Amino acid sequence: MSQKIYIIDDDKNIRTSLKEVLEDEGYEVQVFASGKNCLKQLEKERPSVIFLDVWLNKEDGIDVLKEIKNIYPALPVIMISGHATIELAVQATKMGAADFLEKPLSIQSILEKLEHVLQIKNHSLKDKEIKLEYDELIGTSEQILKVKQAIAQAAKTNARVFIYGENGTGKELVARMIYKNSQRKDKPFVDINCAAIPEELIESELFGHEKGAFTGAIERRIGKFEQANGGTLFLDEICDMSLSTQAKVLRVIEEQQLTRVGGTEKIAIDVRIIAATNIDPLQAIKEGKFREDLYYRLNVIPIIMPPLRERVADIPLLLDYFLKKTIDTNKLKPKVFTPAAIELLTQYDWPGNVRELKNVVERLAILTDSSKIDVDNVRESLFNFTYDREDDFPGLDLRSARREFEKNYIIKALKQFDKNISKTAKFLGMERTHLHKKIKSLNIKIEEI
């Protein structure tokens, strides 16, 4: 995928010529005649780099730079000026400008500075120390370093955060890390799973209710927003919230005040919102299930949690961490994974992500009698399927073998729990919806089990 570049310049000729130069080099380019229009677009999408003119028609480019860096501190901005001075360059640099270009622009200078800024951005995650007082996110892969950097940046601000990721990837852990590294860490952290609350109760849970507001409301109830006042509210699985409730949440965000169900009093609140979802919100918007205006309100700082299969390098560290934790918690004798066992575990797709890995490690630590957890232990626990003789080996490629392992394992788990999806999903460390998808994709016929 090509990298996207934004250009902010009130001179149409500059916009056009710079756009053509960058597109010839394979970049995707979007141009803006004003900083105001660019800032609106940044609510929806962030580019790799911004080129920003110092002198705009009715705006001061330095003020635009300041606003961009306040909201998106990690976004590189290259300033452009036809009347550059040392003082101006110093001022822009102090405000976070990545570099400075003087007009008339030369193609060589443009490309050299852009390449330099992109190199710094790409290597900064590994070269730059990420300062987090509270860090329970295990891993050193590039994907996890990016997440940690985003957490560190988000924690410095009160900006709303939207976390994306499959079930079991650690979205709630990220939300708590942002909170515990923020200035609000001494204030409440309140969480609510929007998918777990029935639609008829969600508004009362969020906004509270007055006595007599509805049948069963025998006393006043303080909702999650009020409970989190001064602190942080984590709205998990927000895309599962009804459209009517989404509209009311949007109004509370915009007005910074709420009214309890059945009440008339306006209650001012100061809450930092972190939201999360395990589905594609843009697809949910297209399907009419999620409000586009609420999405843009929440999506100030997006954080994408990678699935475990995309950060295989972190699996040995996670295995060691969860094994030691399980041994300490349960007062077990010391155990270690053999290299062959680790290799087998890194080959598995982990549909339940880190949550599933944690459950598997706990099971292995408790059920393995030996001090060494080997391949046979892993196969028996993870796949419940072994090849003891060479004649038994099916000769499948690795992808097909994984699929066969998963299918056999899920079928045996379903048998063990009498086809109860909820109990089977809990045992496997998966969400019910994810297990349903797996059963369908693996062509498992429950009625034939």
NUNU-239937 format. One record per residue (C-alpha): x negated, z, y; chain. Coordinates in steps of 0.25 Angstrom, whole numbers, plus 2048, in hexadecimal, padded with zeros to 3 digits. Example, Ala and Ser with C-alpha at 12.3 -4.5 7.8 and 13.67 -1.06 7.14 Angstrom:
% residues 2
c1=7CF c3=81F c2=7EE mol=A
c1=7C9 c3=81D c2=7FC mol=A
//
This chain:
% residues 449
c1=800 c3=800 c2=800 mol=A
c1=7FA c3=7FC c2=80E mol=A
c1=7F8 c3=807 c2=818 mol=A
c1=802 c3=807 c2=824 mol=A
c1=7FD c3=807 c2=832 mol=A
c1=805 c3=80A c2=83F mol=A
c1=802 c3=805 c2=84C mol=A
c1=807 c3=80B c2=859 mol=A
c1=804 c3=802 c2=865 mol=A
c1=80D c3=7FD c2=871 mol=A
c1=805 c3=7F0 c2=872 mol=A
c1=80C c3=7E6 c2=869 mol=A
c1=7FF c3=7DE c2=868 mol=A
c1=7F7 c3=7E9 c2=863 mol=A
c1=802 c3=7ED c2=859 mol=A
c1=802 c3=7DF c2=854 mol=A
c1=7F3 c3=7DC c2=853 mol=A
c1=7F0 c3=7EA c2=84D mol=A
c1=7FB c3=7E8 c2=843 mol=A
c1=7F6 c3=7DA c2=83F mol=A
c1=7E8 c3=7DF c2=83D mol=A
c1=7EC c3=7EB c2=834 mol=A
c1=7F6 c3=7E3 c2=82C mol=A
c1=7EB c3=7D9 c2=829 mol=A
c1=7E3 c3=7E4 c2=823 mol=A
c1=7EF c3=7E8 c2=81A mol=A
c1=7F5 c3=7F3 c2=821 mol=A
c1=804 c3=7F5 c2=823 mol=A
c1=806 c3=7F7 c2=832 mol=A
c1=812 c3=7FC c2=83B mol=A
c1=811 c3=7FB c2=84A mol=A
c1=818 c3=803 c2=855 mol=A
c1=819 c3=801 c2=864 mol=A
c1=81B c3=810 c2=867 mol=A
c1=817 c3=81D c2=861 mol=A
c1=825 c3=822 c2=860 mol=A
c1=829 c3=817 c2=857 mol=A
c1=81D c3=81A c2=84E mol=A
c1=820 c3=829 c2=84D mol=A
c1=82E c3=825 c2=848 mol=A
c1=828 c3=81D c2=83D mol=A
c1=81E c3=828 c2=839 mol=A
c1=82A c3=830 c2=836 mol=A
c1=82D c3=826 c2=82B mol=A
c1=81F c3=822 c2=826 mol=A
c1=810 c3=825 c2=829 mol=A
c1=806 c3=81A c2=82A mol=A
c1=7F7 c3=81B c2=826 mol=A
c1=7F2 c3=819 c2=834 mol=A
c1=7F8 c3=818 c2=842 mol=A
c1=7F2 c3=80F c2=84E mol=A
c1=7F7 c3=815 c2=85B mol=A
c1=7F5 c3=810 c2=869 mol=A
c1=7F1 c3=81A c2=873 mol=A
c1=7F9 c3=814 c2=87F mol=A
c1=807 c3=810 c2=87B mol=A
c1=812 c3=80B c2=884 mol=A
c1=81A c3=818 c2=887 mol=A
c1=812 c3=821 c2=87E mol=A
c1=805 c3=828 c2=87D mol=A
c1=7FE c3=824 c2=870 mol=A
c1=7F7 c3=832 c2=870 mol=A
c1=804 c3=839 c2=871 mol=A
c1=809 c3=830 c2=865 mol=A
c1=7FC c3=834 c2=85D mol=A
c1=7FE c3=842 c2=860 mol=A
c1=80D c3=841 c2=85A mol=A
c1=808 c3=83A c2=84E mol=A
c1=7FD c3=844 c2=84B mol=A
c1=806 c3=850 c2=84D mol=A
c1=810 c3=84A c2=842 mol=A
c1=807 c3=843 c2=839 mol=A
c1=7F9 c3=849 c2=83B mol=A
c1=7F3 c3=841 c2=82F mol=A
c1=7F7 c3=833 c2=834 mol=A
c1=7EB c3=82C c2=83A mol=A
c1=7ED c3=825 c2=848 mol=A
c1=7E3 c3=81B c2=84E mol=A
c1=7E5 c3=81B c2=85D mol=A
c1=7E4 c3=80E c2=865 mol=A
c1=7E0 c3=80D c2=874 mol=A
c1=7DC c3=802 c2=87E mol=A
c1=7D7 c3=80D c2=888 mol=A
c1=7D0 c3=816 c2=87E mol=A
c1=7C8 c3=822 c2=884 mol=A
c1=7C0 c3=82C c2=87E mol=A
c1=7C9 c3=837 c2=883 mol=A
c1=7D5 c3=82F c2=87D mol=A
c1=7CE c3=82D c2=86F mol=A
c1=7CA c3=83C c2=86F mol=A
c1=7D9 c3=840 c2=872 mol=A
c1=7DE c3=837 c2=867 mol=A
c1=7D4 c3=83C c2=85D mol=A
c1=7D8 c3=84B c2=860 mol=A
c1=7E6 c3=847 c2=85E mol=A
c1=7E3 c3=842 c2=850 mol=A
c1=7E0 c3=833 c2=852 mol=A
c1=7D8 c3=82D c2=847 mol=A
c1=7D1 c3=823 c2=84F mol=A
c1=7D1 c3=81A c2=85C mol=A
c1=7D2 c3=80B c2=85E mol=A
c1=7CF c3=805 c2=86B mol=A
c1=7D6 c3=7F8 c2=870 mol=A
c1=7D3 c3=7EC c2=86F mol=A
c1=7D5 c3=7EF c2=860 mol=A
c1=7CB c3=7E8 c2=857 mol=A
c1=7CF c3=7E5 c2=848 mol=A
c1=7C2 c3=7EB c2=843 mol=A
c1=7C4 c3=7F8 c2=84B mol=A
c1=7D2 c3=7F9 c2=847 mol=A
c1=7CF c3=7F8 c2=838 mol=A
c1=7C3 c3=800 c2=838 mol=A
c1=7CA c3=80C c2=83F mol=A
c1=7D6 c3=80B c2=836 mol=A
c1=7CE c3=80A c2=829 mol=A
c1=7C6 c3=817 c2=82E mol=A
c1=7D3 c3=81F c2=831 mol=A
c1=7D9 c3=81B c2=823 mol=A
c1=7CC c3=81F c2=81C mol=A
c1=7CC c3=82C c2=823 mol=A
c1=7DB c3=82E c2=81F mol=A
c1=7D9 c3=82A c2=811 mol=A
c1=7CD c3=833 c2=80F mol=A
c1=7D2 c3=83F c2=817 mol=A
c1=7DA c3=845 c2=80C mol=A
c1=7CD c3=847 c2=804 mol=A
c1=7C3 c3=84A c2=80F mol=A
c1=7CC c3=853 c2=817 mol=A
c1=7CE c3=861 c2=814 mol=A
c1=7DD c3=864 c2=812 mol=A
c1=7DF c3=872 c2=817 mol=A
c1=7EB c3=879 c2=810 mol=A
c1=7EC c3=888 c2=810 mol=A
c1=7F6 c3=887 c2=805 mol=A
c1=7F3 c3=87C c2=7FA mol=A
c1=7F9 c3=87C c2=7EC mol=A
c1=7F9 c3=86D c2=7EB mol=A
c1=7F0 c3=86A c2=7DF mol=A
c1=7E8 c3=85D c2=7DF mol=A
c1=7DC c3=856 c2=7E6 mol=A
c1=7E2 c3=847 c2=7E4 mol=A
c1=7E3 c3=83F c2=7F0 mol=A
c1=7F2 c3=83F c2=7EF mol=A
c1=7F2 c3=84F c2=7F0 mol=A
c1=7E8 c3=84F c2=7FB mol=A
c1=7F1 c3=846 c2=803 mol=A
c1=7FD c3=850 c2=800 mol=A
c1=7F4 c3=85C c2=804 mol=A
c1=7F0 c3=855 c2=811 mol=A
c1=7FF c3=852 c2=814 mol=A
c1=802 c3=861 c2=812 mol=A
c1=7F7 c3=865 c2=81B mol=A
c1=7FC c3=85C c2=826 mol=A
c1=80A c3=860 c2=824 mol=A
c1=807 c3=86F c2=824 mol=A
c1=801 c3=86E c2=832 mol=A
c1=80F c3=869 c2=838 mol=A
c1=81E c3=86C c2=838 mol=A
c1=821 c3=85E c2=834 mol=A
c1=82B c3=85B c2=829 mol=A
c1=825 c3=857 c2=81C mol=A
c1=82B c3=84E c2=811 mol=A
c1=825 c3=84F c2=803 mol=A
c1=827 c3=844 c2=7F9 mol=A
c1=824 c3=845 c2=7EA mol=A
c1=829 c3=845 c2=7DC mol=A
c1=82E c3=852 c2=7D5 mol=A
c1=823 c3=85B c2=7D1 mol=A
c1=819 c3=856 c2=7DB mol=A
c1=818 c3=862 c2=7E4 mol=A
c1=821 c3=860 c2=7F0 mol=A
c1=825 c3=86E c2=7F2 mol=A
c1=816 c3=873 c2=7F0 mol=A
c1=813 c3=869 c2=7FC mol=A
c1=81E c3=86E c2=804 mol=A
c1=819 c3=87D c2=802 mol=A
c1=80B c3=879 c2=805 mol=A
c1=80F c3=873 c2=812 mol=A
c1=817 c3=87F c2=816 mol=A
c1=80C c3=889 c2=811 mol=A
c1=801 c3=881 c2=81A mol=A
c1=80A c3=880 c2=826 mol=A
c1=80D c3=889 c2=832 mol=A
c1=81A c3=88D c2=82C mol=A
c1=814 c3=893 c2=81F mol=A
c1=818 c3=8A1 c2=824 mol=A
c1=827 c3=89D c2=825 mol=A
c1=831 c3=89A c2=81A mol=A
c1=82F c3=88E c2=810 mol=A
c1=83D c3=88B c2=80B mol=A
c1=83F c3=880 c2=800 mol=A
c1=84C c3=879 c2=7FB mol=A
c1=84E c3=86F c2=7F0 mol=A
c1=858 c3=866 c2=7F6 mol=A
c1=85B c3=860 c2=7E8 mol=A
c1=85E c3=86D c2=7E2 mol=A
c1=869 c3=872 c2=7EB mol=A
c1=877 c3=86C c2=7E9 mol=A
c1=87C c3=864 c2=7F5 mol=A
c1=887 c3=86E c2=7F8 mol=A
c1=87D c3=879 c2=7FA mol=A
c1=871 c3=872 c2=801 mol=A
c1=876 c3=873 c2=80F mol=A
c1=878 c3=882 c2=80D mol=A
c1=86A c3=883 c2=807 mol=A
c1=863 c3=87C c2=812 mol=A
c1=86B c3=881 c2=81F mol=A
c1=872 c3=88E c2=81A mol=A
c1=880 c3=891 c2=81B mol=A
c1=889 c3=89B c2=822 mol=A
c1=892 c3=8A5 c2=81B mol=A
c1=89F c3=89E c2=817 mol=A
c1=89A c3=890 c2=819 mol=A
c1=89F c3=88C c2=80B mol=A
c1=8A4 c3=893 c2=7FE mol=A
c1=89A c3=89C c2=7F9 mol=A
c1=893 c3=89E c2=807 mol=A
c1=895 c3=8AD c2=807 mol=A
c1=889 c3=8B0 c2=811 mol=A
c1=880 c3=8A8 c2=81A mol=A
c1=875 c3=8A1 c2=814 mol=A
c1=868 c3=89C c2=81B mol=A
c1=863 c3=88E c2=817 mol=A
c1=856 c3=889 c2=813 mol=A
c1=853 c3=883 c2=821 mol=A
c1=856 c3=891 c2=828 mol=A
c1=84D c3=898 c2=81D mol=A
c1=842 c3=88F c2=820 mol=A
c1=843 c3=891 c2=82F mol=A
c1=835 c3=891 c2=835 mol=A
c1=82F c3=88C c2=828 mol=A
c1=830 c3=880 c2=81E mol=A
c1=83C c3=87B c2=816 mol=A
c1=839 c3=872 c2=80A mol=A
c1=844 c3=869 c2=807 mol=A
c1=841 c3=864 c2=7F8 mol=A
c1=847 c3=857 c2=7F2 mol=A
c1=84E c3=855 c2=800 mol=A
c1=852 c3=847 c2=7FC mol=A
c1=85C c3=84D c2=7F2 mol=A
c1=864 c3=854 c2=7FE mol=A
c1=871 c3=84E c2=802 mol=A
c1=872 c3=845 c2=80E mol=A
c1=87C c3=84E c2=815 mol=A
c1=872 c3=85A c2=814 mol=A
c1=866 c3=850 c2=818 mol=A
c1=86E c3=84E c2=825 mol=A
c1=86F c3=85D c2=828 mol=A
c1=860 c3=85F c2=824 mol=A
c1=85C c3=854 c2=82E mol=A
c1=865 c3=85A c2=839 mol=A
c1=85E c3=868 c2=837 mol=A
c1=850 c3=861 c2=838 mol=A
c1=854 c3=85A c2=844 mol=A
c1=85B c3=866 c2=84B mol=A
c1=852 c3=871 c2=845 mol=A
c1=85F c3=879 c2=844 mol=A
c1=86A c3=87B c2=839 mol=A
c1=878 c3=880 c2=837 mol=A
c1=87B c3=888 c2=82B mol=A
c1=886 c3=882 c2=822 mol=A
c1=893 c3=888 c2=827 mol=A
c1=88D c3=88D c2=834 mol=A
c1=88C c3=888 c2=843 mol=A
c1=87F c3=88F c2=848 mol=A
c1=873 c3=886 c2=84A mol=A
c1=867 c3=88C c2=845 mol=A
c1=859 c3=887 c2=84A mol=A
c1=84E c3=886 c2=83F mol=A
c1=840 c3=882 c2=83F mol=A
c1=83D c3=87D c2=831 mol=A
c1=831 c3=874 c2=82C mol=A
c1=837 c3=86A c2=821 mol=A
c1=830 c3=865 c2=815 mol=A
c1=838 c3=85C c2=80C mol=A
c1=835 c3=856 c2=7FE mol=A
c1=83B c3=84B c2=7F5 mol=A
c1=838 c3=845 c2=7E7 mol=A
c1=83F c3=838 c2=7EA mol=A
c1=83C c3=82D c2=7F4 mol=A
c1=843 c3=831 c2=801 mol=A
c1=843 c3=822 c2=806 mol=A
c1=84A c3=81E c2=7FA mol=A
c1=854 c3=829 c2=7FB mol=A
c1=856 c3=825 c2=80A mol=A
c1=859 c3=816 c2=805 mol=A
c1=863 c3=81C c2=7FB mol=A
c1=86A c3=824 c2=805 mol=A
c1=866 c3=831 c2=7FF mol=A
c1=85D c3=836 c2=80A mol=A
c1=85E c3=836 c2=819 mol=A
c1=854 c3=82D c2=820 mol=A
c1=854 c3=835 c2=82D mol=A
c1=851 c3=842 c2=825 mol=A
c1=846 c3=83B c2=81D mol=A
c1=83F c3=837 c2=82A mol=A
c1=841 c3=846 c2=830 mol=A
c1=83A c3=84C c2=823 mol=A
c1=82F c3=841 c2=821 mol=A
c1=826 c3=846 c2=82C mol=A
c1=81A c3=849 c2=822 mol=A
c1=81C c3=842 c2=815 mol=A
c1=814 c3=848 c2=809 mol=A
c1=814 c3=840 c2=7FC mol=A
c1=812 c3=849 c2=7EF mol=A
c1=80B c3=840 c2=7E5 mol=A
c1=810 c3=840 c2=7D6 mol=A
c1=806 c3=846 c2=7CD mol=A
c1=803 c3=839 c2=7C6 mol=A
c1=7FE c3=834 c2=7D3 mol=A
c1=7F4 c3=83F c2=7D4 mol=A
c1=7EE c3=840 c2=7C6 mol=A
c1=7E1 c3=845 c2=7CC mol=A
c1=7E8 c3=853 c2=7CF mol=A
c1=7ED c3=855 c2=7C1 mol=A
c1=7E1 c3=85D c2=7BC mol=A
c1=7E1 c3=866 c2=7C8 mol=A
c1=7F0 c3=868 c2=7C6 mol=A
c1=7EE c3=86B c2=7B7 mol=A
c1=7E3 c3=875 c2=7BA mol=A
c1=7EB c3=87C c2=7C5 mol=A
c1=7F8 c3=87E c2=7BD mol=A
c1=7F1 c3=882 c2=7B0 mol=A
c1=7EA c3=88D c2=7B7 mol=A
c1=7F6 c3=891 c2=7BF mol=A
c1=7FE c3=892 c2=7B2 mol=A
c1=7F3 c3=89A c2=7AA mol=A
c1=7F2 c3=8A4 c2=7B6 mol=A
c1=802 c3=8A5 c2=7B7 mol=A
c1=804 c3=8A7 c2=7A8 mol=A
c1=7F7 c3=8AF c2=7A5 mol=A
c1=7F3 c3=8A4 c2=79B mol=A
c1=7E5 c3=8A2 c2=795 mol=A
c1=7DD c3=898 c2=79C mol=A
c1=7DF c3=88A c2=798 mol=A
c1=7D9 c3=87C c2=79C mol=A
c1=7DD c3=86E c2=79B mol=A
c1=7D4 c3=865 c2=793 mol=A
c1=7CF c3=858 c2=79A mol=A
c1=7D8 c3=850 c2=790 mol=A
c1=7E4 c3=858 c2=793 mol=A
c1=7E2 c3=856 c2=7A2 mol=A
c1=7E0 c3=847 c2=7A0 mol=A
c1=7ED c3=846 c2=798 mol=A
c1=7F4 c3=84E c2=7A3 mol=A
c1=7EF c3=845 c2=7AE mol=A
c1=7F5 c3=839 c2=7A6 mol=A
c1=803 c3=83E c2=7A7 mol=A
c1=80C c3=839 c2=7B2 mol=A
c1=812 c3=846 c2=7B5 mol=A
c1=820 c3=842 c2=7B9 mol=A
c1=823 c3=851 c2=7BD mol=A
c1=816 c3=851 c2=7C6 mol=A
c1=80F c3=85E c2=7C9 mol=A
c1=81B c3=866 c2=7C5 mol=A
c1=81B c3=860 c2=7B7 mol=A
c1=80B c3=862 c2=7B5 mol=A
c1=80D c3=871 c2=7B9 mol=A
c1=817 c3=873 c2=7AE mol=A
c1=80F c3=86C c2=7A4 mol=A
c1=802 c3=874 c2=7A7 mol=A
c1=80A c3=881 c2=7A6 mol=A
c1=810 c3=87D c2=799 mol=A
c1=802 c3=879 c2=794 mol=A
c1=7FB c3=886 c2=799 mol=A
c1=806 c3=88E c2=792 mol=A
c1=808 c3=887 c2=785 mol=A
c1=7F9 c3=883 c2=782 mol=A
c1=7F2 c3=88D c2=779 mol=A
c1=7E4 c3=888 c2=77B mol=A
c1=7DB c3=88A c2=787 mol=A
c1=7DB c3=87B c2=788 mol=A
c1=7E7 c3=872 c2=78B mol=A
c1=7E4 c3=865 c2=784 mol=A
c1=7EA c3=857 c2=783 mol=A
c1=7F3 c3=85C c2=777 mol=A
c1=7F9 c3=867 c2=77F mol=A
c1=7FC c3=85E c2=78B mol=A
c1=803 c3=854 c2=782 mol=A
c1=80B c3=85E c2=77B mol=A
c1=80F c3=865 c2=788 mol=A
c1=810 c3=858 c2=791 mol=A
c1=815 c3=84E c2=787 mol=A
c1=818 c3=856 c2=77B mol=A
c1=813 c3=84A c2=774 mol=A
c1=805 c3=848 c2=76C mol=A
c1=7FE c3=83E c2=764 mol=A
c1=7F6 c3=845 c2=759 mol=A
c1=7F2 c3=839 c2=751 mol=A
c1=7EC c3=82C c2=756 mol=A
c1=7F7 c3=825 c2=74E mol=A
c1=801 c3=82B c2=757 mol=A
c1=7FB c3=826 c2=764 mol=A
c1=806 c3=81C c2=76A mol=A
c1=7FC c3=812 c2=771 mol=A
c1=803 c3=813 c2=77E mol=A
c1=7FD c3=810 c2=78B mol=A
c1=7FC c3=81D c2=794 mol=A
c1=808 c3=81A c2=79D mol=A
c1=811 c3=818 c2=790 mol=A
c1=80B c3=824 c2=789 mol=A
c1=80E c3=82D c2=796 mol=A
c1=81C c3=827 c2=795 mol=A
c1=81E c3=82A c2=787 mol=A
c1=818 c3=838 c2=789 mol=A
c1=822 c3=83B c2=794 mol=A
c1=82E c3=836 c2=78C mol=A
c1=82B c3=83E c2=780 mol=A
c1=828 c3=84A c2=788 mol=A
c1=835 c3=849 c2=790 mol=A
c1=83D c3=846 c2=783 mol=A
c1=837 c3=853 c2=77C mol=A
c1=83A c3=85B c2=789 mol=A
c1=848 c3=857 c2=789 mol=A
c1=84A c3=85A c2=77B mol=A
c1=844 c3=868 c2=77D mol=A
c1=84E c3=86B c2=788 mol=A
c1=85A c3=864 c2=781 mol=A
c1=85A c3=859 c2=78B mol=A
c1=85C c3=862 c2=797 mol=A
c1=856 c3=85A c2=7A2 mol=A
c1=855 c3=866 c2=7AC mol=A
c1=84D c3=86F c2=7A1 mol=A
c1=845 c3=863 c2=79D mol=A
c1=841 c3=85F c2=7AB mol=A
c1=83D c3=86E c2=7AE mol=A
c1=834 c3=86E c2=7A2 mol=A
c1=82E c3=861 c2=7A6 mol=A
c1=82C c3=865 c2=7B4 mol=A
c1=834 c3=85A c2=7BA mol=A
c1=841 c3=859 c2=7C2 mol=A
c1=84D c3=855 c2=7BB mol=A
c1=84F c3=848 c2=7C3 mol=A
c1=840 c3=844 c2=7BF mol=A
c1=843 c3=847 c2=7B0 mol=A
c1=84F c3=83E c2=7B1 mol=A
c1=847 c3=833 c2=7B6 mol=A
c1=83C c3=835 c2=7AC mol=A
c1=846 c3=835 c2=7A1 mol=A
c1=84C c3=828 c2=7A6 mol=A
c1=83E c3=821 c2=7A8 mol=A
c1=83A c3=825 c2=79A mol=A
c1=847 c3=820 c2=794 mol=A
c1=84A c3=82D c2=78D mol=A
c1=857 c3=82E c2=787 mol=A
c1=85C c3=83C c2=788 mol=A
c1=868 c3=83A c2=77F mol=A
c1=85E c3=835 c2=774 mol=A
c1=855 c3=841 c2=775 mol=A
//
